[in-house]
Amino acid sequence: MDIVVKGRKTEVPERFRKHVAEKLNLEKIQKLDGKVISLDVEVSKEPNPRQADRCDRVEITLRSRGPVIRAEAAASDPYAALDLAAEKLDAQLRKQHDKRYTRRGSRRISAAEVPDVVPGVATLNGNGQPVPAGVSDGVPTKKIGSLEVQGDGPLVVREKTHVAAPMTLDQALYEMELVGHDFYLFVDSETKEPSVVYRRHAYDYGVIHLSTDPMVAQAQSPEAGGALGG
């Protein structure tokens, strides 16, 4: 992978290109994100003399299999702006790296430990069904969401309703990384249907789209079916 350096309405001297290659250590970047696809550096200049202390701007764009990472900064010269932008990029890469490391190193809790760490858990019988409210045996019955459960158990029941604006798949991946979860539920802006992005092995991602089957919906409707009268 090479670093692409380009200027927007300004010339980029060869000396600065060499400085970029030295400042942005590709080996170090790939250690923090092994799925890097491209690294672009854009240099621009503000002609307004009132902004002389911020006349040179450098924007670094790193693309990988995850969300796009951008870091930009402005200073009185391009070298200082590059140093500031590189520091921001390094901070974002380390943050993403630490999230992945923490997530992989987290321990899964057993069913017996669930009541100690998860509030509001339910009890199931030997067949995996909720214990009826009428069967007490001295064990308290709880109402969790729309389900009545007895005692403690590994089933976590929680109901939440979120208002969400439709978004693209890239936006959903970015939001998932931002909150540090292994999955993210969203409404696809193209299909207007609910979808889920999730983390697979290593740094790969998957996406599940839900679509309504008119035939299934009609079969499940209480109004569907019935006898035909003559």
C-alpha positions in Angstrom: 0.0 0.0 0.0 1.3 3.5 -0.9 0.4 6.9 0.5 -1.2 9.1 -2.1 -0.4 12.8 -1.5 -2.3 15.4 -3.5 -2.8 19.1 -3.5 -6.1 21.0 -3.8 -5.5 24.3 -5.6 -1.8 24.2 -4.5 1.4 22.5 -5.5 2.9 19.8 -3.3 6.7 19.9 -3.3 8.7 16.7 -3.3 10.2 17.5 0.0 6.8 17.5 1.7 5.9 14.2 0.1 9.0 12.6 1.6 8.1 14.2 5.0 4.6 12.6 4.7 6.2 9.1 4.1 8.4 9.6 7.2 5.7 11.0 9.4 3.0 8.4 8.5 4.7 5.1 9.3 2.8 2.5 7.3 4.2 -0.4 9.4 3.0 1.3 12.6 -0.5 2.0 11.1 -0.9 -1.5 9.8 -0.1 -2.9 13.3 -3.0 -0.9 14.7 -5.3 -1.7 11.7 -4.4 -4.7 9.7 -7.2 -4.2 7.2 -6.0 -0.8 5.8 -6.9 -0.4 2.1 -5.7 3.1 1.2 -4.2 6.2 2.9 -4.7 9.6 1.2 -3.3 12.9 2.2 -4.7 16.1 0.8 -3.1 19.5 1.2 -5.0 22.8 0.7 -4.2 26.5 1.2 -6.5 29.2 2.5 -5.8 32.4 0.5 -7.5 34.7 3.1 -4.7 36.7 4.8 -6.8 37.0 7.9 -6.3 33.3 8.5 -2.5 33.3 8.1 -2.2 31.2 11.3 -4.4 28.5 9.7 -3.7 29.0 6.1 -2.4 25.5 5.4 -4.8 22.5 5.9 -3.9 18.8 5.8 -6.6 16.1 5.7 -5.7 12.4 6.1 -8.2 9.8 5.0 -7.7 6.1 5.9 -9.9 3.5 4.4 -10.2 0.0 5.6 -12.8 -2.7 5.9 -14.3 -0.8 8.8 -15.4 2.8 9.0 -13.4 5.5 7.2 -11.1 7.4 9.6 -10.4 11.1 8.8 -8.1 13.4 10.6 -7.5 17.0 9.6 -5.7 20.0 11.0 -4.8 23.6 10.0 -1.7 25.6 10.9 0.6 28.3 9.6 2.6 25.9 7.4 1.8 22.4 5.9 4.4 20.6 8.1 2.9 21.8 11.3 -0.6 20.9 10.0 0.6 17.4 9.0 2.0 16.8 12.5 -1.3 17.8 14.1 -3.4 15.7 11.7 -1.0 12.7 12.2 -1.4 12.9 16.0 -5.2 12.9 15.6 -5.1 9.9 13.2 -2.9 8.0 15.7 -5.3 8.7 18.5 -8.3 7.4 16.5 -6.4 4.3 15.4 -5.4 3.5 18.9 -8.9 4.0 20.2 -10.3 1.6 17.5 -7.5 -0.9 18.3 -8.2 -0.8 22.0 -11.9 -1.4 21.4 -11.2 -4.5 19.3 -8.7 -5.8 21.8 -11.0 -5.3 24.8 -13.9 -6.9 22.9 -11.9 -10.0 22.0 -10.5 -10.3 25.5 -13.9 -10.0 27.3 -15.0 -13.2 29.1 -18.4 -14.7 28.5 -20.4 -15.2 31.7 -22.0 -18.5 32.5 -25.8 -19.0 33.1 -25.2 -19.3 36.8 -23.5 -15.9 36.9 -26.2 -14.1 35.0 -28.4 -13.2 38.0 -25.4 -11.6 39.7 -24.5 -9.3 36.9 -27.7 -8.8 34.9 -30.7 -7.1 36.5 -34.1 -8.5 35.7 -33.6 -12.1 34.6 -36.2 -14.8 34.0 -36.5 -18.5 35.0 -37.0 -21.3 32.5 -38.1 -24.9 33.1 -36.2 -28.0 31.9 -37.8 -27.6 28.5 -36.6 -24.1 28.1 -40.1 -22.6 28.6 -41.0 -19.9 31.1 -42.2 -21.2 34.4 -46.0 -20.5 34.8 -47.0 -17.9 37.4 -49.2 -20.5 39.2 -46.3 -22.7 40.1 -44.6 -21.1 43.0 -42.8 -23.7 45.1 -41.7 -20.8 47.2 -39.9 -19.1 44.3 -41.0 -15.5 43.6 -42.6 -14.7 40.2 -41.5 -11.6 38.2 -43.1 -9.6 35.4 -40.4 -8.7 32.9 -41.7 -6.9 29.8 -44.6 -8.9 28.5 -43.4 -12.2 30.1 -44.0 -13.6 33.5 -41.0 -15.5 34.9 -40.2 -17.3 38.1 -37.0 -17.1 40.1 -33.6 -16.6 38.4 -32.6 -17.8 35.0 -30.3 -17.1 32.0 -33.0 -15.5 29.8 -32.7 -11.7 29.7 -36.0 -10.0 28.7 -35.8 -6.3 27.9 -38.0 -4.2 25.7 -36.8 -1.0 24.1 -38.1 1.2 21.4 -35.8 3.6 19.5 -36.7 6.3 17.0 -34.1 6.1 14.2 -33.7 7.9 10.9 -32.9 5.8 7.8 -29.1 5.5 7.1 -26.7 3.8 4.7 -24.7 0.7 5.4 -21.5 2.7 5.8 -23.2 4.9 8.3 -24.5 1.9 10.3 -21.0 0.4 10.4 -19.6 3.7 11.7 -22.3 4.0 14.4 -21.6 0.4 15.5 -17.9 1.1 15.9 -18.8 4.3 17.6 -20.9 2.7 20.3 -18.5 -0.3 20.6 -21.2 -3.0 20.0 -20.9 -6.3 18.0 -24.1 -5.5 16.1 -26.2 -2.5 15.2 -29.9 -2.4 14.2 -30.9 0.3 11.6 -33.4 1.2 8.9 -31.8 0.9 5.5 -32.2 4.2 3.6 -32.5 2.4 0.2 -35.0 -0.3 1.1 -36.7 1.4 4.1 -36.6 -2.1 5.8 -35.0 -3.0 9.1 -31.5 -4.4 8.9 -28.7 -5.4 11.2 -24.9 -5.1 10.7 -22.7 -7.4 12.9 -19.1 -8.2 13.5 -17.9 -11.6 12.2 -14.5 -13.1 12.5 -11.5 -10.8 12.9 -12.4 -7.5 11.3 -15.0 -8.8 8.9 -18.6 -7.6 9.0 -22.0 -9.1 8.0 -25.4 -7.6 7.3 -28.9 -9.1 7.6 -31.8 -7.4 5.7 -35.4 -8.1 6.6 -38.1 -7.9 4.0 -41.9 -8.5 4.3 -43.3 -11.5 2.4 -46.8 -10.6 1.4 -47.9 -14.2 1.2 -46.6 -15.0 4.7 -48.2 -11.8 6.1 -51.5 -12.7 4.5 -51.4 -16.3 5.8 -50.7 -15.0 9.3 -53.5 -12.4 9.2 -56.5 -13.2 11.4 -58.7 -12.2 8.6 -57.1 -14.6 6.2 -58.9 -17.9 5.3 -62.5 -18.8 6.0 -65.1 -20.8 4.1 -66.5 -19.7 0.8 -70.3 -19.3 0.7 -72.4 -20.2 -2.3 
